Amino acid sequence: MKLKIIYTVLFGLCSTWLMAQQNKAQVSSATVRISSGKNIDTTGKKGSGILIDKLLKSAVCKKGLFNIYVSGNQYYFEIPDSILKRELLLTNFLVKVPGGSPKYGGEQLSSKTICFEKGLNNKIVMRIVENIFKSDSVNTIAKAVDNSNINPISMVFDIKGAGKDGKSTIIEATNFLEKENIFTALPQQLKSVLRLSAIAADKSYISSVASYPINVELKMVRTYKASGAATPARPGQPATPALDAAKIGEAITLELSTSILLMPEKPMMPRLADNRVGYFTDSYFPFSDTQQDMNFKSFIVRYRLEPKPEDIAKYKRGELVEPKQQIVYYIDPATPKKWVPYLIAGINDWNEAFKAAGFKNAIVGKEWPANDTTMSLEDARYKVLRYLPSATANAYGPHIEDPRSGEILQDYIGWYHNVMSLVHDWYMIQAGPNDPRARKMVFDDDLMGTLIRFVSSHEVGHTLGLLHNMGSSSLTPVEKLRDKKWVEAHGHTNSIMDYARFNYVAQPEDSIGQAGIMPRINDYDKWAIKWGYSYTGATDAEADKKIVSQWVTDSLKANPRLWFGDERSISDARAQTEDVGDDNMKASEYGIKNLKYVMAHLPEWTKEENDLYTNLTEMYLQLATQYRRYALHVAKNVGSVYQNYKTPDEPGDIFSPEPVEKQKEAVAFLNKYVFETPTWLLDENILNKIGNPEHMSAVANVQKTILMQVTADRVFNSLDLMEQRFGKSKTYSMTDYLSDLKGGIWSELNTHKNIDIFRRQLQKEYVFDMMRALNEAELGNNAMGLLFGGSEELTPLTLNTDIGSLLAVHLQNLRKDILTAIPATTDKISKEHLEFVADQIKDGLDQRFDKSLGKR
């Protein structure tokens, strides 16, 4: 027994000393005496009789939102009565990960709203708080809402004692921190990718705890048992090498942090969403005694930006004022120094937009203070651009908001190191004809920094709550993109939140500078920030909505260029990624002209000493990808439906078909620039250096992709529905569409020219895709897949419509035309090809009546 006591004392002192050393890098510590009215058994053995005040007498205390006591290997939370039933935001982050992990240190894992309450039998309970259903207490129905939405109790803690003033409760949190639970568990998807199983308790420990005025930050090192090959993190990527460690040690170790943040006692007044302005949203179902229907309400996600009380009068007079609380972003100290100024500039650029909302100095980017031990990257109070050592060519801007109001409470930007390769390749291919700086594999720091600045601004826009505005670039006339004076003054797209990238329409002879090529924070962005962040002084959300809704109506009437093209639209050709200009056909024609220029200079631009044509291979593929984008932009015009949100007081329809002539132009473009073999992409001087001839060519890939797009059930269904609603005279009919498509892809039936290998493959694909569409329309459930042993998962949009019969007649007529053309075809291989295709059509049509399919 004596040895045990000595061991316990020594272990406690050692642990306390270790925690004190850790504490130097956190916040100042204090030793606080705790009293208890009775003996508490903390060992699990009856009658140990250790008083809580004795146990914690020499404990290290971290003071803050709630005090945390560390005594040896035991952890205690002192929960003040003042935060009982207060809502807290619990968020988990990765701090350190093994090599090859699909997620990186600094990235968010999960988030939940919780609260502590006193329960029965001397317990503290932790509930998960849901904010889906709401009702004001003045409503009688509020009682029913309350009774029908009890928040679940997810954890129970024994009370170990009370604070010395009797206004707080002490619970032991050791198990909560050391063991996985519903609040701190790794997401199942991450566990699956890394092939993790049970946590190894003997190899896991609490690395640090810290408490601040409004938040608590807890760090844990966790080791999991792991075995087997890794699951690929993303389609087409190799298995993560993180599992190499598992093959040896059968374990993977990560460091995680849990942040518990006190949410505002009085939620910010929400701003109700408006589909005409692109913001991320949260929502709830309201209940009131007077309502006659149930519709959920959406409110936008944004920061709480308000004038200081002493500046309200100035603000109302239209004077710029500083906000009560500035938005501050710090740059991860792991960021390469030469890029820090550009990242900060991308953040600060948004101040121009906030001026439209009446605020100056609303947002600022700062370097992370060197050697400041009072600050931690995991502290929820700080917003950080986290620099991630990833091969992924991307960046992203998430936000963690108050589910009651949409107020952004925590934030960070995930910046993948390899995003530089993405902007390099985009810029060389899209801007190379206009900017000599883009014509090499390693850009000068000034150019790369400018590209980084643009991406930084885009991602900050997301953290401010803004969605992509994919329609913004469609409001710029194509010819204005070649007008040096105009485009340098106004920019090639009206929003940096568009995926417009760079002005690929401008031609070398236009002499357009950087201001007319790169995106910038522009009119839509300023207007969206004004709408979302202007302070109205309204007393409730409904009153606020009346004010800001009228702003939208008036602004769009005065300036249609403020239109928001929803990124989630699947049918409106004006809201596309990576496109520019108001006419996809004209813009893509100019784009292809520039691609031909790039193609001619690619060997020169990609040349580097000792390079084994890796650069040329990579950039040729980027060029082919850009060509594919241009074709896809055009393809989406077929069957396109325009969508313009309006109030009942505004004239005009919300939905309308794209003009017939524009859809016909799209088909004509595809026939000329895609389905007619693009020989300019087949430069043997390049292809014989970069690709084995046995591999499918980029040309065939693009042709196949576009053909699948224009024969998809979305296109056929849209054309069919538009004809039903608006009549054949006002829409692009299915019969006209199929006739135009056939006229281009099967032109040899009239000209009797030799059919080259790409055209032969394209024509076979045409028959295959038409048969697929026919069987989907008549049999449903991915019918073409069934013919080849596939699985039935999706119900085509065209099932049980006229599409099946129209396609059947089209194929029958095509076969007749082929049989008519065969005798006049002199090229042997072309003739045999047509004979084969004619047989394929006959077999396919006959197969429709196969009883084994269980139909007809």
Secondary structure, DSSP 8 states (H G I E B T S, - for coil): -HHHHHHHHHHHHHHHHHHHHHHTTS--EE----B-SS-B--SSSTT--B-HHHHTTT-EEE-SSSEEEEETTEEEEEEEGGGTT--EEEEEEEEE--TT-SS-TT-EEEEEEEEEEEETTTEEEEEE---SEE--TTSTHHHHHHHT----EEEEEEEEEE-TTSSEEEEE-HHHHHS--TTT---HHHHHHHTEEEE-GGG-EEEEEEE-SSEEEEEEEEEEEE-S---BSSTTS-B-TTHHHHHHHSEEEEEEEEEEEE--SS-----B--TTS-B-EEEEEE--SS-SS---EEEE-B----B-GGGHHHHHTT--B-BSS-EEEEE-TTS-GGGHHHHHHHHHTTHHHHHHTTBSS-EEEEE--TT-TT--TT-TT-EEEEEE--S---EE--EEE-TTT-BEEEEEEEEETTHHHHHHHHHHHHHTTT-GGGSSSS--HHHHHHHHHHHHHHHHHHHTTB--BTTGGGGS-GGGGG-HHHHHHH-SSS-TTSS--S--S--GGG---GGGTS--S-HHHHHHHHHHH-----SSHHHHHHHHHHHHHHHHHH-GGG---BTT-SS-TTS-SS--SS-HHHHHHHHHHHHHHHHHHHHHHT--TT--SHHHHHHHHHHHHHHHHHHHHHHTTTT-EEE----TTS-S-SEEE--HHHHHHHHHHHIIIIIS--GGG--HHHHHHH--TTS--HHHHHHHHHHHHHTSHHHHHHHHHHHHHH-GGGS--HHHHHHHHHHHHTTHHHH-----HHHHHHHHHHHHHHHHHHHHHHH-SSHHHHHTT-------TTTTSTHHHHHHHHHHHHHHHHHHHGGG---HHHHHHHHHHHHHHHHHHHHTT-GGGT--
